[in-house]
Amino acid sequence: MKITKSLLQVGVLGLSLLAASVMAAVPAAEADKLGKSLTPMGAEMAGNADGSIPAWKPMAKNAGSVDSKGFLSDPFASEKPLFTITAQNVDQYKDKLAPGQYAMFKRYPESFKMPVYPSHRGATVPDDVYASIKKNAVNTKLVSGGNGLENFETAVPFPIPQSGVEVIWNHITRYRGGSVTRLVTQATPQPNGSYSLVYFRDQFVFRDKMKDFDPANPGNILFYFKQQVTAPARLAGGVLLVHETLDQVKEPRSAWVYNAGQRRVRRAPQVSYDGPGTAADGLRTSDNLDMYNGAPDRYDWKLVGKKELYIASNSYKIDSPQLKYADIIKAGHINQDLARYELRRVWHVTATLKEGQRHIYAKRDFYIDEDTWQAAVIDHYDGRGQLWRVAEAHAENYYDKQVPWYALETLYDLQSGRYLALGMKNEEKSAYDFGFTATTAEFTPNALRQEGIR
């Protein structure tokens, strides 16, 4: 693993500073690097020494076409892989793979592959979000021992991170369009590849996109999330509501579920940490959604540094409306012929379960894309120290809306041979709908009863 020495030193320094103080903002002189030697979101502006990682070049909003359903065309459709990593040649590339990725080649030597394409760093967000990120750099501070934020605006509190937990907060708070409605599916295939689908209608709204948000009194809410199961019939009508807080130690996440069979709304404290994920057949935890979410208080976080890694990027091919779900879901893992990997720089952060805390994952290794602050790969270890599950996100830039997000999340169980694929929308009537407005009244327990009636 090639770690950037200067960044590792910064991480060690940041950890010592965090131990002495909750102050996490950087001096104005450091923040002035944003938009110069650093991108406006904090990545290194320059490429790497041999040019295999290019300099950051913002992707144009008209980089491709958008169809009537909101699906994006692939700006890189004409490109061919530079090479393909297989079980036969994987050892040549091991230094640029996460342990979980390497393990997938050993688990599925006949079928798992990684087609590697030219790298394109083009992720952008709107200018007003960049402005908020620069303010955060000098103003946002960690509170509650690193488990909460104060003086935070919109997205990415720590574009120049000094500790592991700051990198994780950047992932948790990263820009996702402010608000979105999406129709997506989830599959949990058996080892032989047979599967059924669960269909969701999700609504996700950050606090500053609510009509009744008061900037002078922002409160402790970070975002509101509502998820309705629309199929199959045995699950249809169930609704999950989450009020996500900035400081979950001071005020834990609030969650409710509407049970369509009982026509009742109940509190759902299990929707956190390692509580079971919705309709996931035991293959993911609550905090596996969005690769990782929730309070960071059960783990000790360590910033290892930066490294170069092959991650799934510009994943327009796998998001194509020309595909059927059966084209994607295969035995053992998704159809890797549809994947696109690029060499990128990532932040490497380890999370180790604190003494006296409980979670089914005793350790996690995070690899966070420097350009978007999105988790690209997360390796999950069980209580015996054995690699158990490998999460891999297939990212894409919604260039027309300037929103980096995922086309597909996968979570592979190396022990059972099963996996979960979440976020597919290829056969749905519409792609993501960004920018809708709402009021807090639409995200109350009372609103669930109306949402959940079959």
C-alpha positions as a Markdown table, in Angstrom:
| # | Residue | x | y | z |
|---|---|---|---|---|
| 1 | Met | 0.0 | 0.0 | 0.0 |
| 2 | Lys | 1.5 | 3.3 | -1.0 |
| 3 | Ile | 0.6 | 6.0 | 1.5 |
| 4 | Thr | 1.3 | 9.7 | 0.8 |
| 5 | Lys | 3.8 | 10.5 | 3.6 |
| 6 | Ser | 2.8 | 14.1 | 4.0 |
| 7 | Leu | -0.8 | 13.3 | 4.3 |
| 8 | Leu | -0.1 | 10.6 | 6.8 |
| 9 | Gln | 1.8 | 13.0 | 8.9 |
| 10 | Val | -1.1 | 15.4 | 8.7 |
| 11 | Gly | -3.5 | 12.7 | 9.8 |
| 12 | Val | -1.3 | 11.8 | 12.8 |
| 13 | Leu | -1.0 | 15.4 | 13.7 |
| 14 | Gly | -4.8 | 15.8 | 13.4 |
| 15 | Leu | -5.4 | 12.9 | 15.7 |
| 16 | Ser | -3.2 | 14.4 | 18.4 |
| 17 | Leu | -5.0 | 17.7 | 18.0 |
| 18 | Leu | -8.3 | 16.0 | 18.3 |
| 19 | Ala | -7.2 | 14.3 | 21.5 |
| 20 | Ala | -6.4 | 17.7 | 23.0 |
| 21 | Ser | -9.3 | 19.8 | 21.7 |
| 22 | Val | -12.6 | 19.6 | 19.8 |
| 23 | Met | -11.5 | 22.4 | 17.5 |
| 24 | Ala | -11.4 | 21.1 | 14.0 |
| 25 | Ala | -11.5 | 24.2 | 11.8 |
| 26 | Val | -8.4 | 25.1 | 9.7 |
| 27 | Pro | -6.7 | 28.5 | 9.5 |
| 28 | Ala | -7.8 | 30.8 | 6.7 |
| 29 | Ala | -4.5 | 30.4 | 4.9 |
| 30 | Glu | -5.2 | 26.6 | 4.7 |
| 31 | Ala | -8.7 | 27.2 | 3.4 |
| 32 | Asp | -7.4 | 29.5 | 0.7 |
| 33 | Lys | -5.9 | 26.4 | -1.0 |
| 34 | Leu | -9.5 | 25.4 | -1.9 |
| 35 | Gly | -9.9 | 26.2 | -5.6 |
| 36 | Lys | -6.2 | 26.5 | -6.1 |
| 37 | Ser | -3.9 | 23.6 | -5.2 |
| 38 | Leu | -7.0 | 21.8 | -3.9 |
| 39 | Thr | -10.3 | 21.5 | -5.7 |
| 40 | Pro | -13.2 | 23.4 | -4.1 |
| 41 | Met | -14.1 | 20.2 | -2.3 |
| 42 | Gly | -10.6 | 19.5 | -1.0 |
| 43 | Ala | -9.1 | 17.0 | -3.4 |
| 44 | Glu | -5.6 | 17.4 | -4.8 |
| 45 | Met | -6.1 | 19.5 | -8.0 |
| 46 | Ala | -3.1 | 17.9 | -9.8 |
| 47 | Gly | -2.9 | 14.4 | -11.2 |
| 48 | Asn | -0.3 | 11.8 | -10.1 |
| 49 | Ala | 3.3 | 11.6 | -11.2 |
| 50 | Asp | 2.8 | 9.2 | -14.2 |
| 51 | Gly | -0.4 | 10.7 | -15.4 |
| 52 | Ser | -2.6 | 7.6 | -14.7 |
| 53 | Ile | -4.7 | 9.8 | -12.5 |
| 54 | Pro | -5.4 | 13.1 | -14.3 |
| 55 | Ala | -5.8 | 16.6 | -12.9 |
| 56 | Trp | -9.3 | 17.5 | -11.9 |
| 57 | Lys | -11.4 | 19.0 | -14.8 |
| 58 | Pro | -15.0 | 19.9 | -14.0 |
| 59 | Met | -17.5 | 18.0 | -16.0 |
| 60 | Ala | -19.8 | 20.2 | -18.0 |
| 61 | Lys | -23.5 | 20.1 | -17.2 |
| 62 | Asn | -24.2 | 19.2 | -20.8 |
| 63 | Ala | -21.5 | 16.4 | -20.9 |
| 64 | Gly | -24.2 | 14.1 | -22.2 |
| 65 | Ser | -27.9 | 13.9 | -23.1 |
| 66 | Val | -30.7 | 13.3 | -20.7 |
| 67 | Asp | -33.7 | 11.3 | -21.9 |
| 68 | Ser | -37.4 | 11.9 | -21.1 |
| 69 | Lys | -37.2 | 9.8 | -18.0 |
| 70 | Gly | -34.2 | 11.6 | -16.6 |
| 71 | Phe | -31.6 | 8.9 | -17.5 |
| 72 | Leu | -28.2 | 10.1 | -18.4 |
| 73 | Ser | -26.2 | 9.1 | -21.5 |
| 74 | Asp | -22.6 | 7.8 | -21.0 |
| 75 | Pro | -20.1 | 10.5 | -22.0 |
| 76 | Phe | -17.4 | 7.9 | -22.2 |
| 77 | Ala | -19.4 | 5.2 | -24.0 |
| 78 | Ser | -16.8 | 5.0 | -26.8 |
| 79 | Glu | -13.9 | 4.1 | -24.5 |
| 80 | Lys | -12.5 | 0.6 | -24.2 |
| 81 | Pro | -10.8 | -0.9 | -21.1 |
| 82 | Leu | -7.1 | -0.2 | -20.8 |
| 83 | Phe | -6.8 | -3.7 | -19.3 |
| 84 | Thr | -8.9 | -6.1 | -17.2 |
| 85 | Ile | -7.9 | -7.5 | -13.8 |
| 86 | Thr | -8.7 | -11.2 | -13.4 |
| 87 | Ala | -7.9 | -13.9 | -10.9 |
| 88 | Gln | -5.0 | -14.9 | -13.2 |
| 89 | Asn | -3.2 | -11.5 | -13.1 |
| 90 | Val | -4.6 | -9.9 | -9.9 |
| 91 | Asp | -1.3 | -10.1 | -8.0 |
| 92 | Gln | 0.2 | -7.6 | -10.4 |
| 93 | Tyr | -2.3 | -5.0 | -9.2 |
| 94 | Lys | -2.7 | -6.0 | -5.5 |
| 95 | Asp | -1.1 | -2.8 | -4.3 |
| 96 | Lys | -3.9 | -0.8 | -5.9 |
| 97 | Leu | -6.8 | -3.0 | -4.6 |
| 98 | Ala | -8.5 | -3.0 | -1.2 |
| 99 | Pro | -8.2 | -6.3 | 0.7 |
| 100 | Gly | -11.9 | -6.9 | 0.1 |
| 101 | Gln | -11.6 | -6.4 | -3.7 |
| 102 | Tyr | -8.6 | -8.8 | -3.7 |
| 103 | Ala | -10.7 | -11.4 | -1.7 |
| 104 | Met | -13.4 | -11.3 | -4.4 |
| 105 | Phe | -11.0 | -12.6 | -7.0 |
| 106 | Lys | -10.1 | -15.5 | -4.6 |
| 107 | Arg | -13.8 | -16.2 | -3.8 |
| 108 | Tyr | -14.9 | -16.1 | -7.4 |
| 109 | Pro | -11.8 | -16.9 | -9.5 |
| 110 | Glu | -13.8 | -17.9 | -12.6 |
| 111 | Ser | -16.1 | -15.0 | -12.9 |
| 112 | Phe | -15.0 | -11.9 | -11.0 |
| 113 | Lys | -13.1 | -9.3 | -13.0 |
| 114 | Met | -12.4 | -5.6 | -13.0 |
| 115 | Pro | -12.3 | -3.8 | -16.3 |
| 116 | Val | -10.1 | -0.7 | -15.9 |
| 117 | Tyr | -10.7 | 2.4 | -18.0 |
| 118 | Pro | -9.0 | 5.8 | -18.4 |
| 119 | Ser | -9.7 | 8.0 | -15.4 |
| 120 | His | -11.8 | 11.1 | -15.6 |
| 121 | Arg | -12.1 | 13.3 | -12.5 |
| 122 | Gly | -15.0 | 15.6 | -13.2 |
| 123 | Ala | -17.3 | 15.6 | -10.1 |
| 124 | Thr | -18.8 | 19.0 | -9.4 |
| 125 | Val | -21.4 | 20.6 | -7.1 |
| 126 | Pro | -23.1 | 24.0 | -7.4 |
| 127 | Asp | -21.2 | 27.1 | -6.7 |
| 128 | Asp | -23.2 | 28.0 | -3.6 |
| 129 | Val | -22.3 | 24.6 | -2.1 |
| 130 | Tyr | -18.6 | 25.2 | -2.8 |
| 131 | Ala | -19.0 | 28.5 | -1.0 |
| 132 | Ser | -20.5 | 26.7 | 2.0 |
| 133 | Ile | -17.7 | 24.2 | 2.0 |
| 134 | Lys | -15.1 | 26.9 | 2.2 |
| 135 | Lys | -16.9 | 28.5 | 5.1 |
| 136 | Asn | -17.1 | 25.1 | 6.8 |
| 137 | Ala | -13.3 | 24.8 | 6.5 |
| 138 | Val | -12.7 | 27.7 | 8.9 |
| 139 | Asn | -15.9 | 27.5 | 11.0 |
| 140 | Thr | -17.1 | 23.9 | 11.6 |
| 141 | Lys | -16.0 | 22.2 | 14.7 |
| 142 | Leu | -16.3 | 18.7 | 16.1 |
| 143 | Val | -18.4 | 18.4 | 19.4 |
| 144 | Ser | -19.3 | 15.5 | 21.7 |
| 145 | Gly | -15.9 | 13.9 | 21.3 |
| 146 | Gly | -16.1 | 13.9 | 17.5 |
| 147 | Asn | -19.7 | 12.6 | 17.3 |
| 148 | Gly | -21.4 | 15.9 | 16.3 |
| 149 | Leu | -20.8 | 19.2 | 14.4 |
| 150 | Glu | -21.4 | 22.8 | 15.1 |
| 151 | Asn | -21.2 | 25.8 | 12.8 |
| 152 | Phe | -22.0 | 23.5 | 9.8 |
| 153 | Glu | -23.5 | 24.6 | 6.5 |
| 154 | Thr | -25.0 | 22.4 | 3.7 |
| 155 | Ala | -22.2 | 19.8 | 3.0 |
| 156 | Val | -18.6 | 18.6 | 3.7 |
| 157 | Pro | -17.6 | 20.2 | 7.0 |
| 158 | Phe | -13.9 | 19.3 | 6.7 |
| 159 | Pro | -12.6 | 19.7 | 3.1 |
| 160 | Ile | -9.0 | 19.7 | 4.6 |
| 161 | Pro | -9.4 | 16.8 | 7.1 |
| 162 | Gln | -7.1 | 16.3 | 10.0 |
| 163 | Ser | -8.5 | 13.0 | 11.4 |
| 164 | Gly | -10.3 | 9.9 | 10.4 |
| 165 | Val | -13.6 | 10.9 | 11.9 |
| 166 | Glu | -13.5 | 14.2 | 9.9 |
| 167 | Val | -13.2 | 12.2 | 6.7 |
| 168 | Ile | -16.2 | 10.1 | 7.8 |
| 169 | Trp | -18.3 | 13.2 | 8.5 |
| 170 | Asn | -17.5 | 14.4 | 5.0 |
| 171 | His | -19.0 | 11.2 | 3.6 |
| 172 | Ile | -22.1 | 11.4 | 5.9 |
| 173 | Thr | -22.8 | 15.1 | 5.0 |
| 174 | Arg | -21.6 | 15.1 | 1.4 |
| 175 | Tyr | -23.8 | 16.9 | -1.2 |
| 176 | Arg | -26.5 | 14.8 | -2.6 |
| 177 | Gly | -28.6 | 17.4 | -4.4 |
| 178 | Gly | -30.2 | 18.8 | -1.3 |
| 179 | Ser | -33.3 | 16.8 | -1.9 |
| 180 | Val | -34.3 | 13.8 | -4.1 |
| 181 | Thr | -37.1 | 11.4 | -4.8 |
| 182 | Arg | -36.1 | 8.1 | -6.3 |
| 183 | Leu | -37.6 | 4.8 | -7.3 |
| 184 | Val | -35.1 | 2.0 | -6.8 |
| 185 | Thr | -34.9 | -1.7 | -6.3 |
| 186 | Gln | -33.0 | -4.1 | -4.1 |
| 187 | Ala | -32.0 | -7.7 | -4.8 |
| 188 | Thr | -30.6 | -10.3 | -2.4 |
| 189 | Pro | -29.6 | -13.2 | -4.7 |
| 190 | Gln | -29.1 | -16.8 | -3.5 |
| 191 | Pro | -25.7 | -18.3 | -4.2 |
| 192 | Asn | -27.1 | -19.8 | -7.5 |
| 193 | Gly | -28.2 | -16.4 | -8.7 |
| 194 | Ser | -32.0 | -16.7 | -8.2 |
| 195 | Tyr | -33.5 | -13.5 | -6.7 |
| 196 | Ser | -36.6 | -11.5 | -6.2 |
| 197 | Leu | -36.8 | -7.7 | -6.1 |
| 198 | Val | -38.0 | -5.3 | -3.4 |
| 199 | Tyr | -39.1 | -1.9 | -4.8 |
| 200 | Phe | -38.7 | 1.4 | -2.8 |
| 201 | Arg | -39.8 | 4.9 | -3.2 |
| 202 | Asp | -37.4 | 7.1 | -1.2 |
| 203 | Gln | -37.5 | 10.7 | -0.3 |
| 204 | Phe | -34.4 | 12.4 | 1.1 |
| 205 | Val | -34.2 | 16.1 | 2.1 |
| 206 | Phe | -31.5 | 18.0 | 3.9 |
| 207 | Arg | -32.6 | 20.5 | 6.4 |
| 208 | Asp | -31.8 | 23.6 | 4.5 |
| 209 | Lys | -34.0 | 22.5 | 1.6 |
| 210 | Met | -37.1 | 22.4 | 3.8 |
| 211 | Lys | -39.5 | 25.3 | 3.2 |
| 212 | Asp | -39.8 | 26.1 | 6.9 |
| 213 | Phe | -36.0 | 25.9 | 7.6 |
| 214 | Asp | -34.8 | 28.8 | 9.8 |
| 215 | Pro | -31.0 | 29.4 | 9.2 |
| 216 | Ala | -30.9 | 31.4 | 12.4 |
| 217 | Asn | -32.2 | 28.4 | 14.4 |
| 218 | Pro | -31.0 | 25.4 | 12.4 |
| 219 | Gly | -31.5 | 22.9 | 15.3 |
| 220 | Asn | -30.0 | 19.5 | 15.4 |
| 221 | Ile | -31.6 | 17.8 | 12.4 |
| 222 | Leu | -29.3 | 17.0 | 9.5 |
| 223 | Phe | -31.8 | 15.5 | 7.1 |
| 224 | Tyr | -35.2 | 13.7 | 6.8 |
| 225 | Phe | -35.5 | 10.4 | 5.1 |
| 226 | Lys | -38.7 | 8.5 | 4.1 |
| 227 | Gln | -38.8 | 5.1 | 2.5 |
| 228 | Gln | -41.9 | 3.3 | 1.3 |
| 229 | Val | -41.9 | -0.3 | 0.1 |
| 230 | Thr | -44.1 | -0.5 | -3.1 |
| 231 | Ala | -43.6 | -4.1 | -3.9 |
| 232 | Pro | -43.8 | -7.1 | -3.5 |
| 233 | Ala | -47.4 | -7.2 | -2.3 |
| 234 | Arg | -46.5 | -8.9 | 1.0 |
| 235 | Leu | -44.3 | -5.9 | 2.0 |
| 236 | Ala | -46.1 | -3.1 | 0.1 |
| 237 | Gly | -47.3 | -0.2 | 2.1 |
| 238 | Gly | -44.7 | -0.3 | 4.8 |
| 239 | Val | -43.0 | 3.1 | 5.4 |
| 240 | Leu | -39.9 | 4.0 | 7.3 |
| 241 | Leu | -39.3 | 7.6 | 8.5 |
| 242 | Val | -36.0 | 8.9 | 9.9 |
| 243 | His | -35.0 | 12.2 | 11.4 |
| 244 | Glu | -31.2 | 12.2 | 11.2 |
| 245 | Thr | -29.4 | 14.4 | 13.8 |
| 246 | Leu | -26.1 | 16.1 | 13.6 |
| 247 | Asp | -25.2 | 15.1 | 17.2 |
| 248 | Gln | -26.6 | 11.7 | 17.8 |
| 249 | Val | -25.0 | 11.4 | 21.2 |
| 250 | Lys | -26.8 | 14.5 | 22.4 |
| 251 | Glu | -30.0 | 13.5 | 20.5 |
| 252 | Pro | -30.2 | 10.1 | 19.0 |
| 253 | Arg | -31.7 | 9.5 | 15.5 |
| 254 | Ser | -35.5 | 9.3 | 15.6 |
| 255 | Ala | -37.1 | 6.6 | 13.5 |
| 256 | Trp | -40.7 | 5.3 | 13.0 |
| 257 | Val | -42.2 | 2.6 | 10.9 |
| 258 | Tyr | -45.7 | 2.3 | 9.5 |
| 259 | Asn | -46.9 | -1.3 | 9.4 |
| 260 | Ala | -49.5 | -1.6 | 6.6 |
| 261 | Gly | -51.0 | -4.9 | 8.0 |
| 262 | Gln | -51.6 | -3.4 | 11.5 |
| 263 | Arg | -52.1 | 0.2 | 10.2 |
| 264 | Arg | -50.0 | 1.4 | 13.0 |
| 265 | Val | -47.1 | 3.8 | 13.4 |
| 266 | Arg | -44.4 | 2.7 | 15.9 |
| 267 | Arg | -41.1 | 4.0 | 17.1 |
| 268 | Ala | -38.2 | 2.1 | 15.5 |
| 269 | Pro | -35.1 | 2.3 | 17.7 |
| 270 | Gln | -33.7 | -0.7 | 15.9 |
| 271 | Val | -33.2 | 1.5 | 12.7 |
| 272 | Ser | -29.6 | 2.3 | 13.6 |
| 273 | Tyr | -26.1 | 0.8 | 14.0 |
| 274 | Asp | -26.4 | -3.0 | 13.3 |
| 275 | Gly | -30.1 | -3.2 | 13.4 |
| 276 | Pro | -31.4 | -5.1 | 10.3 |
| 277 | Gly | -31.8 | -3.3 | 7.0 |
| 278 | Thr | -35.2 | -3.0 | 5.5 |
| 279 | Ala | -36.3 | -6.2 | 3.6 |
| 280 | Ala | -32.6 | -7.2 | 3.2 |
| 281 | Asp | -32.9 | -10.8 | 4.3 |
| 282 | Gly | -30.2 | -10.2 | 6.9 |
| 283 | Leu | -27.6 | -9.2 | 4.4 |
| 284 | Arg | -27.1 | -5.6 | 5.5 |
| 285 | Thr | -27.3 | -3.6 | 8.7 |
| 286 | Ser | -29.1 | -0.2 | 9.1 |
| 287 | Asp | -25.7 | 1.6 | 8.9 |
| 288 | Asn | -24.8 | -0.2 | 5.7 |
| 289 | Leu | -27.3 | 2.0 | 3.7 |
| 290 | Asp | -25.5 | 4.6 | 1.6 |
| 291 | Met | -22.4 | 2.5 | 2.3 |
| 292 | Tyr | -22.2 | 4.0 | 5.8 |
| 293 | Asn | -24.6 | 6.2 | 7.8 |
| 294 | Gly | -25.3 | 7.2 | 11.3 |
| 295 | Ala | -23.5 | 8.1 | 14.5 |
| 296 | Pro | -19.8 | 7.3 | 14.6 |
| 297 | Asp | -19.7 | 7.0 | 18.4 |
| 298 | Arg | -19.2 | 3.2 | 18.6 |
| 299 | Tyr | -15.8 | 3.2 | 16.8 |
| 300 | Asp | -12.4 | 4.6 | 17.2 |
| 301 | Trp | -11.4 | 6.2 | 13.9 |
| 302 | Lys | -7.9 | 6.3 | 12.5 |
| 303 | Leu | -6.7 | 8.2 | 9.4 |
| 304 | Val | -4.2 | 6.0 | 7.7 |
| 305 | Gly | -3.5 | 8.3 | 4.8 |
| 306 | Lys | -4.1 | 8.4 | 1.0 |
| 307 | Lys | -3.5 | 5.8 | -1.5 |
| 308 | Glu | -4.2 | 5.0 | -5.2 |
| 309 | Leu | -7.0 | 2.5 | -5.7 |
| 310 | Tyr | -9.1 | 1.1 | -8.5 |
| 311 | Ile | -12.7 | 2.1 | -7.7 |
| 312 | Ala | -15.9 | 1.9 | -9.7 |
| 313 | Ser | -16.4 | 5.4 | -11.2 |
| 314 | Asn | -18.4 | 7.0 | -14.0 |
| 315 | Ser | -20.7 | 4.1 | -13.9 |
| 316 | Tyr | -23.2 | 5.2 | -16.5 |
| 317 | Lys | -23.1 | 1.8 | -18.3 |
| 318 | Ile | -24.5 | -0.1 | -15.4 |
| 319 | Asp | -27.2 | 2.6 | -14.9 |
| 320 | Ser | -28.5 | 2.4 | -18.5 |
| 321 | Pro | -32.2 | 2.1 | -19.0 |
| 322 | Gln | -31.5 | -0.3 | -21.9 |
| 323 | Leu | -30.5 | -2.9 | -19.3 |
| 324 | Lys | -32.9 | -5.3 | -17.5 |
| 325 | Tyr | -32.3 | -6.2 | -13.9 |
| 326 | Ala | -31.5 | -9.8 | -15.0 |
| 327 | Asp | -28.6 | -8.4 | -17.0 |
| 328 | Ile | -27.1 | -7.0 | -13.8 |
| 329 | Ile | -27.8 | -9.6 | -11.1 |
| 330 | Lys | -25.8 | -12.8 | -11.5 |
| 331 | Ala | -24.6 | -15.6 | -9.2 |
| 332 | Gly | -22.0 | -14.5 | -6.6 |
| 333 | His | -21.7 | -10.9 | -7.8 |
| 334 | Ile | -23.1 | -8.5 | -10.2 |
| 335 | Asn | -22.3 | -8.7 | -13.9 |
| 336 | Gln | -18.8 | -7.2 | -13.8 |
| 337 | Asp | -18.7 | -6.7 | -17.6 |
| 338 | Leu | -21.0 | -3.8 | -16.9 |
| 339 | Ala | -18.6 | -2.2 | -14.4 |
| 340 | Arg | -16.1 | 0.5 | -15.0 |
| 341 | Tyr | -13.1 | 1.0 | -12.7 |
| 342 | Glu | -10.7 | 3.9 | -12.7 |
| 343 | Leu | -7.6 | 4.7 | -10.8 |
| 344 | Arg | -8.3 | 7.3 | -8.2 |
| 345 | Arg | -6.8 | 8.7 | -4.9 |
| 346 | Val | -8.8 | 7.7 | -1.9 |
| 347 | Trp | -8.6 | 8.4 | 1.8 |
| 348 | His | -8.0 | 5.3 | 3.9 |
| 349 | Val | -9.7 | 5.3 | 7.3 |
| 350 | Thr | -10.0 | 2.4 | 9.8 |
| 351 | Ala | -12.8 | 2.0 | 12.3 |
| 352 | Thr | -12.2 | -0.3 | 15.3 |
| 353 | Leu | -15.0 | -1.1 | 17.7 |
| 354 | Lys | -14.5 | 0.6 | 21.1 |
| 355 | Glu | -14.1 | -1.4 | 24.2 |
| 356 | Gly | -17.5 | -2.1 | 25.7 |
| 357 | Gln | -19.4 | -1.2 | 22.6 |
| 358 | Arg | -21.5 | -3.7 | 20.5 |
| 359 | His | -21.7 | -4.1 | 16.7 |
| 360 | Ile | -21.6 | -7.2 | 14.4 |
| 361 | Tyr | -18.7 | -5.5 | 12.6 |
| 362 | Ala | -15.6 | -5.4 | 14.9 |
| 363 | Lys | -13.6 | -3.4 | 12.3 |
| 364 | Arg | -14.2 | -1.6 | 9.1 |
| 365 | Asp | -11.8 | -0.3 | 6.5 |
| 366 | Phe | -13.1 | 2.7 | 4.5 |
| 367 | Tyr | -11.7 | 3.9 | 1.2 |
| 368 | Ile | -13.2 | 7.4 | 0.5 |
| 369 | Asp | -13.0 | 9.0 | -3.0 |
| 370 | Glu | -11.1 | 12.3 | -2.6 |
| 371 | Asp | -13.1 | 14.0 | -5.3 |
| 372 | Thr | -16.6 | 13.4 | -3.9 |
| 373 | Trp | -16.1 | 12.2 | -0.3 |
| 374 | Gln | -18.2 | 9.2 | -1.2 |
| 375 | Ala | -17.2 | 5.8 | 0.3 |
| 376 | Ala | -16.0 | 3.7 | -2.7 |
| 377 | Val | -15.1 | 0.5 | -0.9 |
| 378 | Ile | -15.6 | -0.6 | 2.7 |
| 379 | Asp | -14.2 | -3.9 | 4.1 |
| 380 | His | -16.1 | -5.3 | 7.1 |
| 381 | Tyr | -14.5 | -7.7 | 9.6 |
| 382 | Asp | -16.3 | -10.0 | 12.1 |
| 383 | Gly | -15.4 | -10.4 | 15.8 |
| 384 | Arg | -12.8 | -13.1 | 15.0 |
| 385 | Gly | -10.9 | -10.6 | 12.8 |
| 386 | Gln | -12.0 | -12.4 | 9.6 |
| 387 | Leu | -12.9 | -10.4 | 6.5 |
| 388 | Trp | -16.7 | -10.9 | 6.2 |
| 389 | Arg | -18.4 | -8.4 | 3.9 |
| 390 | Val | -17.2 | -6.2 | 1.1 |
| 391 | Ala | -19.1 | -3.1 | 0.2 |
| 392 | Glu | -18.5 | -1.6 | -3.2 |
| 393 | Ala | -20.2 | 1.5 | -4.7 |
| 394 | His | -20.6 | 2.1 | -8.4 |
| 395 | Ala | -20.5 | 5.9 | -8.6 |
| 396 | Glu | -21.6 | 8.4 | -11.2 |
| 397 | Asn | -21.9 | 12.1 | -11.6 |
| 398 | Tyr | -25.4 | 13.4 | -12.3 |
| 399 | Tyr | -23.7 | 16.0 | -14.4 |
| 400 | Asp | -26.9 | 17.8 | -15.4 |
| 401 | Lys | -27.7 | 18.5 | -11.7 |
| 402 | Gln | -24.1 | 18.7 | -10.5 |
| 403 | Val | -24.7 | 15.8 | -8.0 |
| 404 | Pro | -22.1 | 13.1 | -7.3 |
| 405 | Trp | -23.9 | 9.9 | -6.1 |
| 406 | Tyr | -24.2 | 6.2 | -6.6 |
| 407 | Ala | -25.7 | 4.2 | -9.5 |
| 408 | Leu | -25.5 | 1.0 | -7.4 |
| 409 | Glu | -24.4 | -0.2 | -4.0 |
| 410 | Thr | -23.3 | -3.7 | -3.5 |
| 411 | Leu | -22.5 | -5.6 | -0.3 |
| 412 | Tyr | -20.9 | -9.1 | -0.8 |
| 413 | Asp | -20.9 | -11.7 | 2.0 |
| 414 | Leu | -17.7 | -13.7 | 1.5 |
| 415 | Gln | -18.8 | -16.4 | 3.9 |
| 416 | Ser | -22.4 | -17.2 | 2.6 |
| 417 | Gly | -21.8 | -16.5 | -1.0 |
| 418 | Arg | -24.7 | -14.1 | -1.1 |
| 419 | Tyr | -24.9 | -10.4 | -1.7 |
| 420 | Leu | -27.1 | -7.4 | -1.8 |
| 421 | Ala | -27.5 | -5.0 | -4.6 |
| 422 | Leu | -29.3 | -1.7 | -3.9 |
| 423 | Gly | -30.2 | 1.3 | -6.0 |
| 424 | Met | -31.0 | -0.2 | -9.4 |
| 425 | Lys | -33.5 | 1.9 | -11.4 |
| 426 | Asn | -32.9 | 0.7 | -14.9 |
| 427 | Glu | -36.4 | -0.6 | -15.5 |
| 428 | Glu | -38.2 | 2.2 | -13.5 |
| 429 | Lys | -40.4 | 4.9 | -15.0 |
| 430 | Ser | -38.1 | 7.7 | -13.9 |
| 431 | Ala | -34.5 | 8.4 | -12.7 |
| 432 | Tyr | -33.7 | 10.5 | -9.7 |
| 433 | Asp | -35.8 | 13.7 | -9.2 |
| 434 | Phe | -33.6 | 16.3 | -7.6 |
| 435 | Gly | -34.6 | 19.6 | -6.0 |
| 436 | Phe | -38.1 | 19.0 | -4.8 |
| 437 | Thr | -39.3 | 21.1 | -1.8 |
| 438 | Ala | -41.2 | 20.0 | 1.3 |
| 439 | Thr | -42.2 | 21.0 | 4.8 |
| 440 | Thr | -41.4 | 19.3 | 8.1 |
| 441 | Ala | -45.1 | 18.4 | 8.4 |
| 442 | Glu | -44.6 | 16.0 | 5.5 |
| 443 | Phe | -42.0 | 14.1 | 7.6 |
| 444 | Thr | -43.9 | 13.4 | 10.8 |
| 445 | Pro | -45.3 | 10.2 | 12.2 |
| 446 | Asn | -48.8 | 11.4 | 11.4 |
| 447 | Ala | -47.8 | 11.7 | 7.8 |
| 448 | Leu | -46.8 | 8.1 | 7.7 |
| 449 | Arg | -50.4 | 6.9 | 8.1 |
| 450 | Gln | -51.4 | 8.7 | 4.9 |
| 451 | Glu | -48.3 | 7.5 | 3.0 |
| 452 | Gly | -48.7 | 3.8 | 4.0 |
| 453 | Ile | -52.4 | 3.1 | 3.3 |
| 454 | Arg | -52.5 | 0.4 | 0.5 |
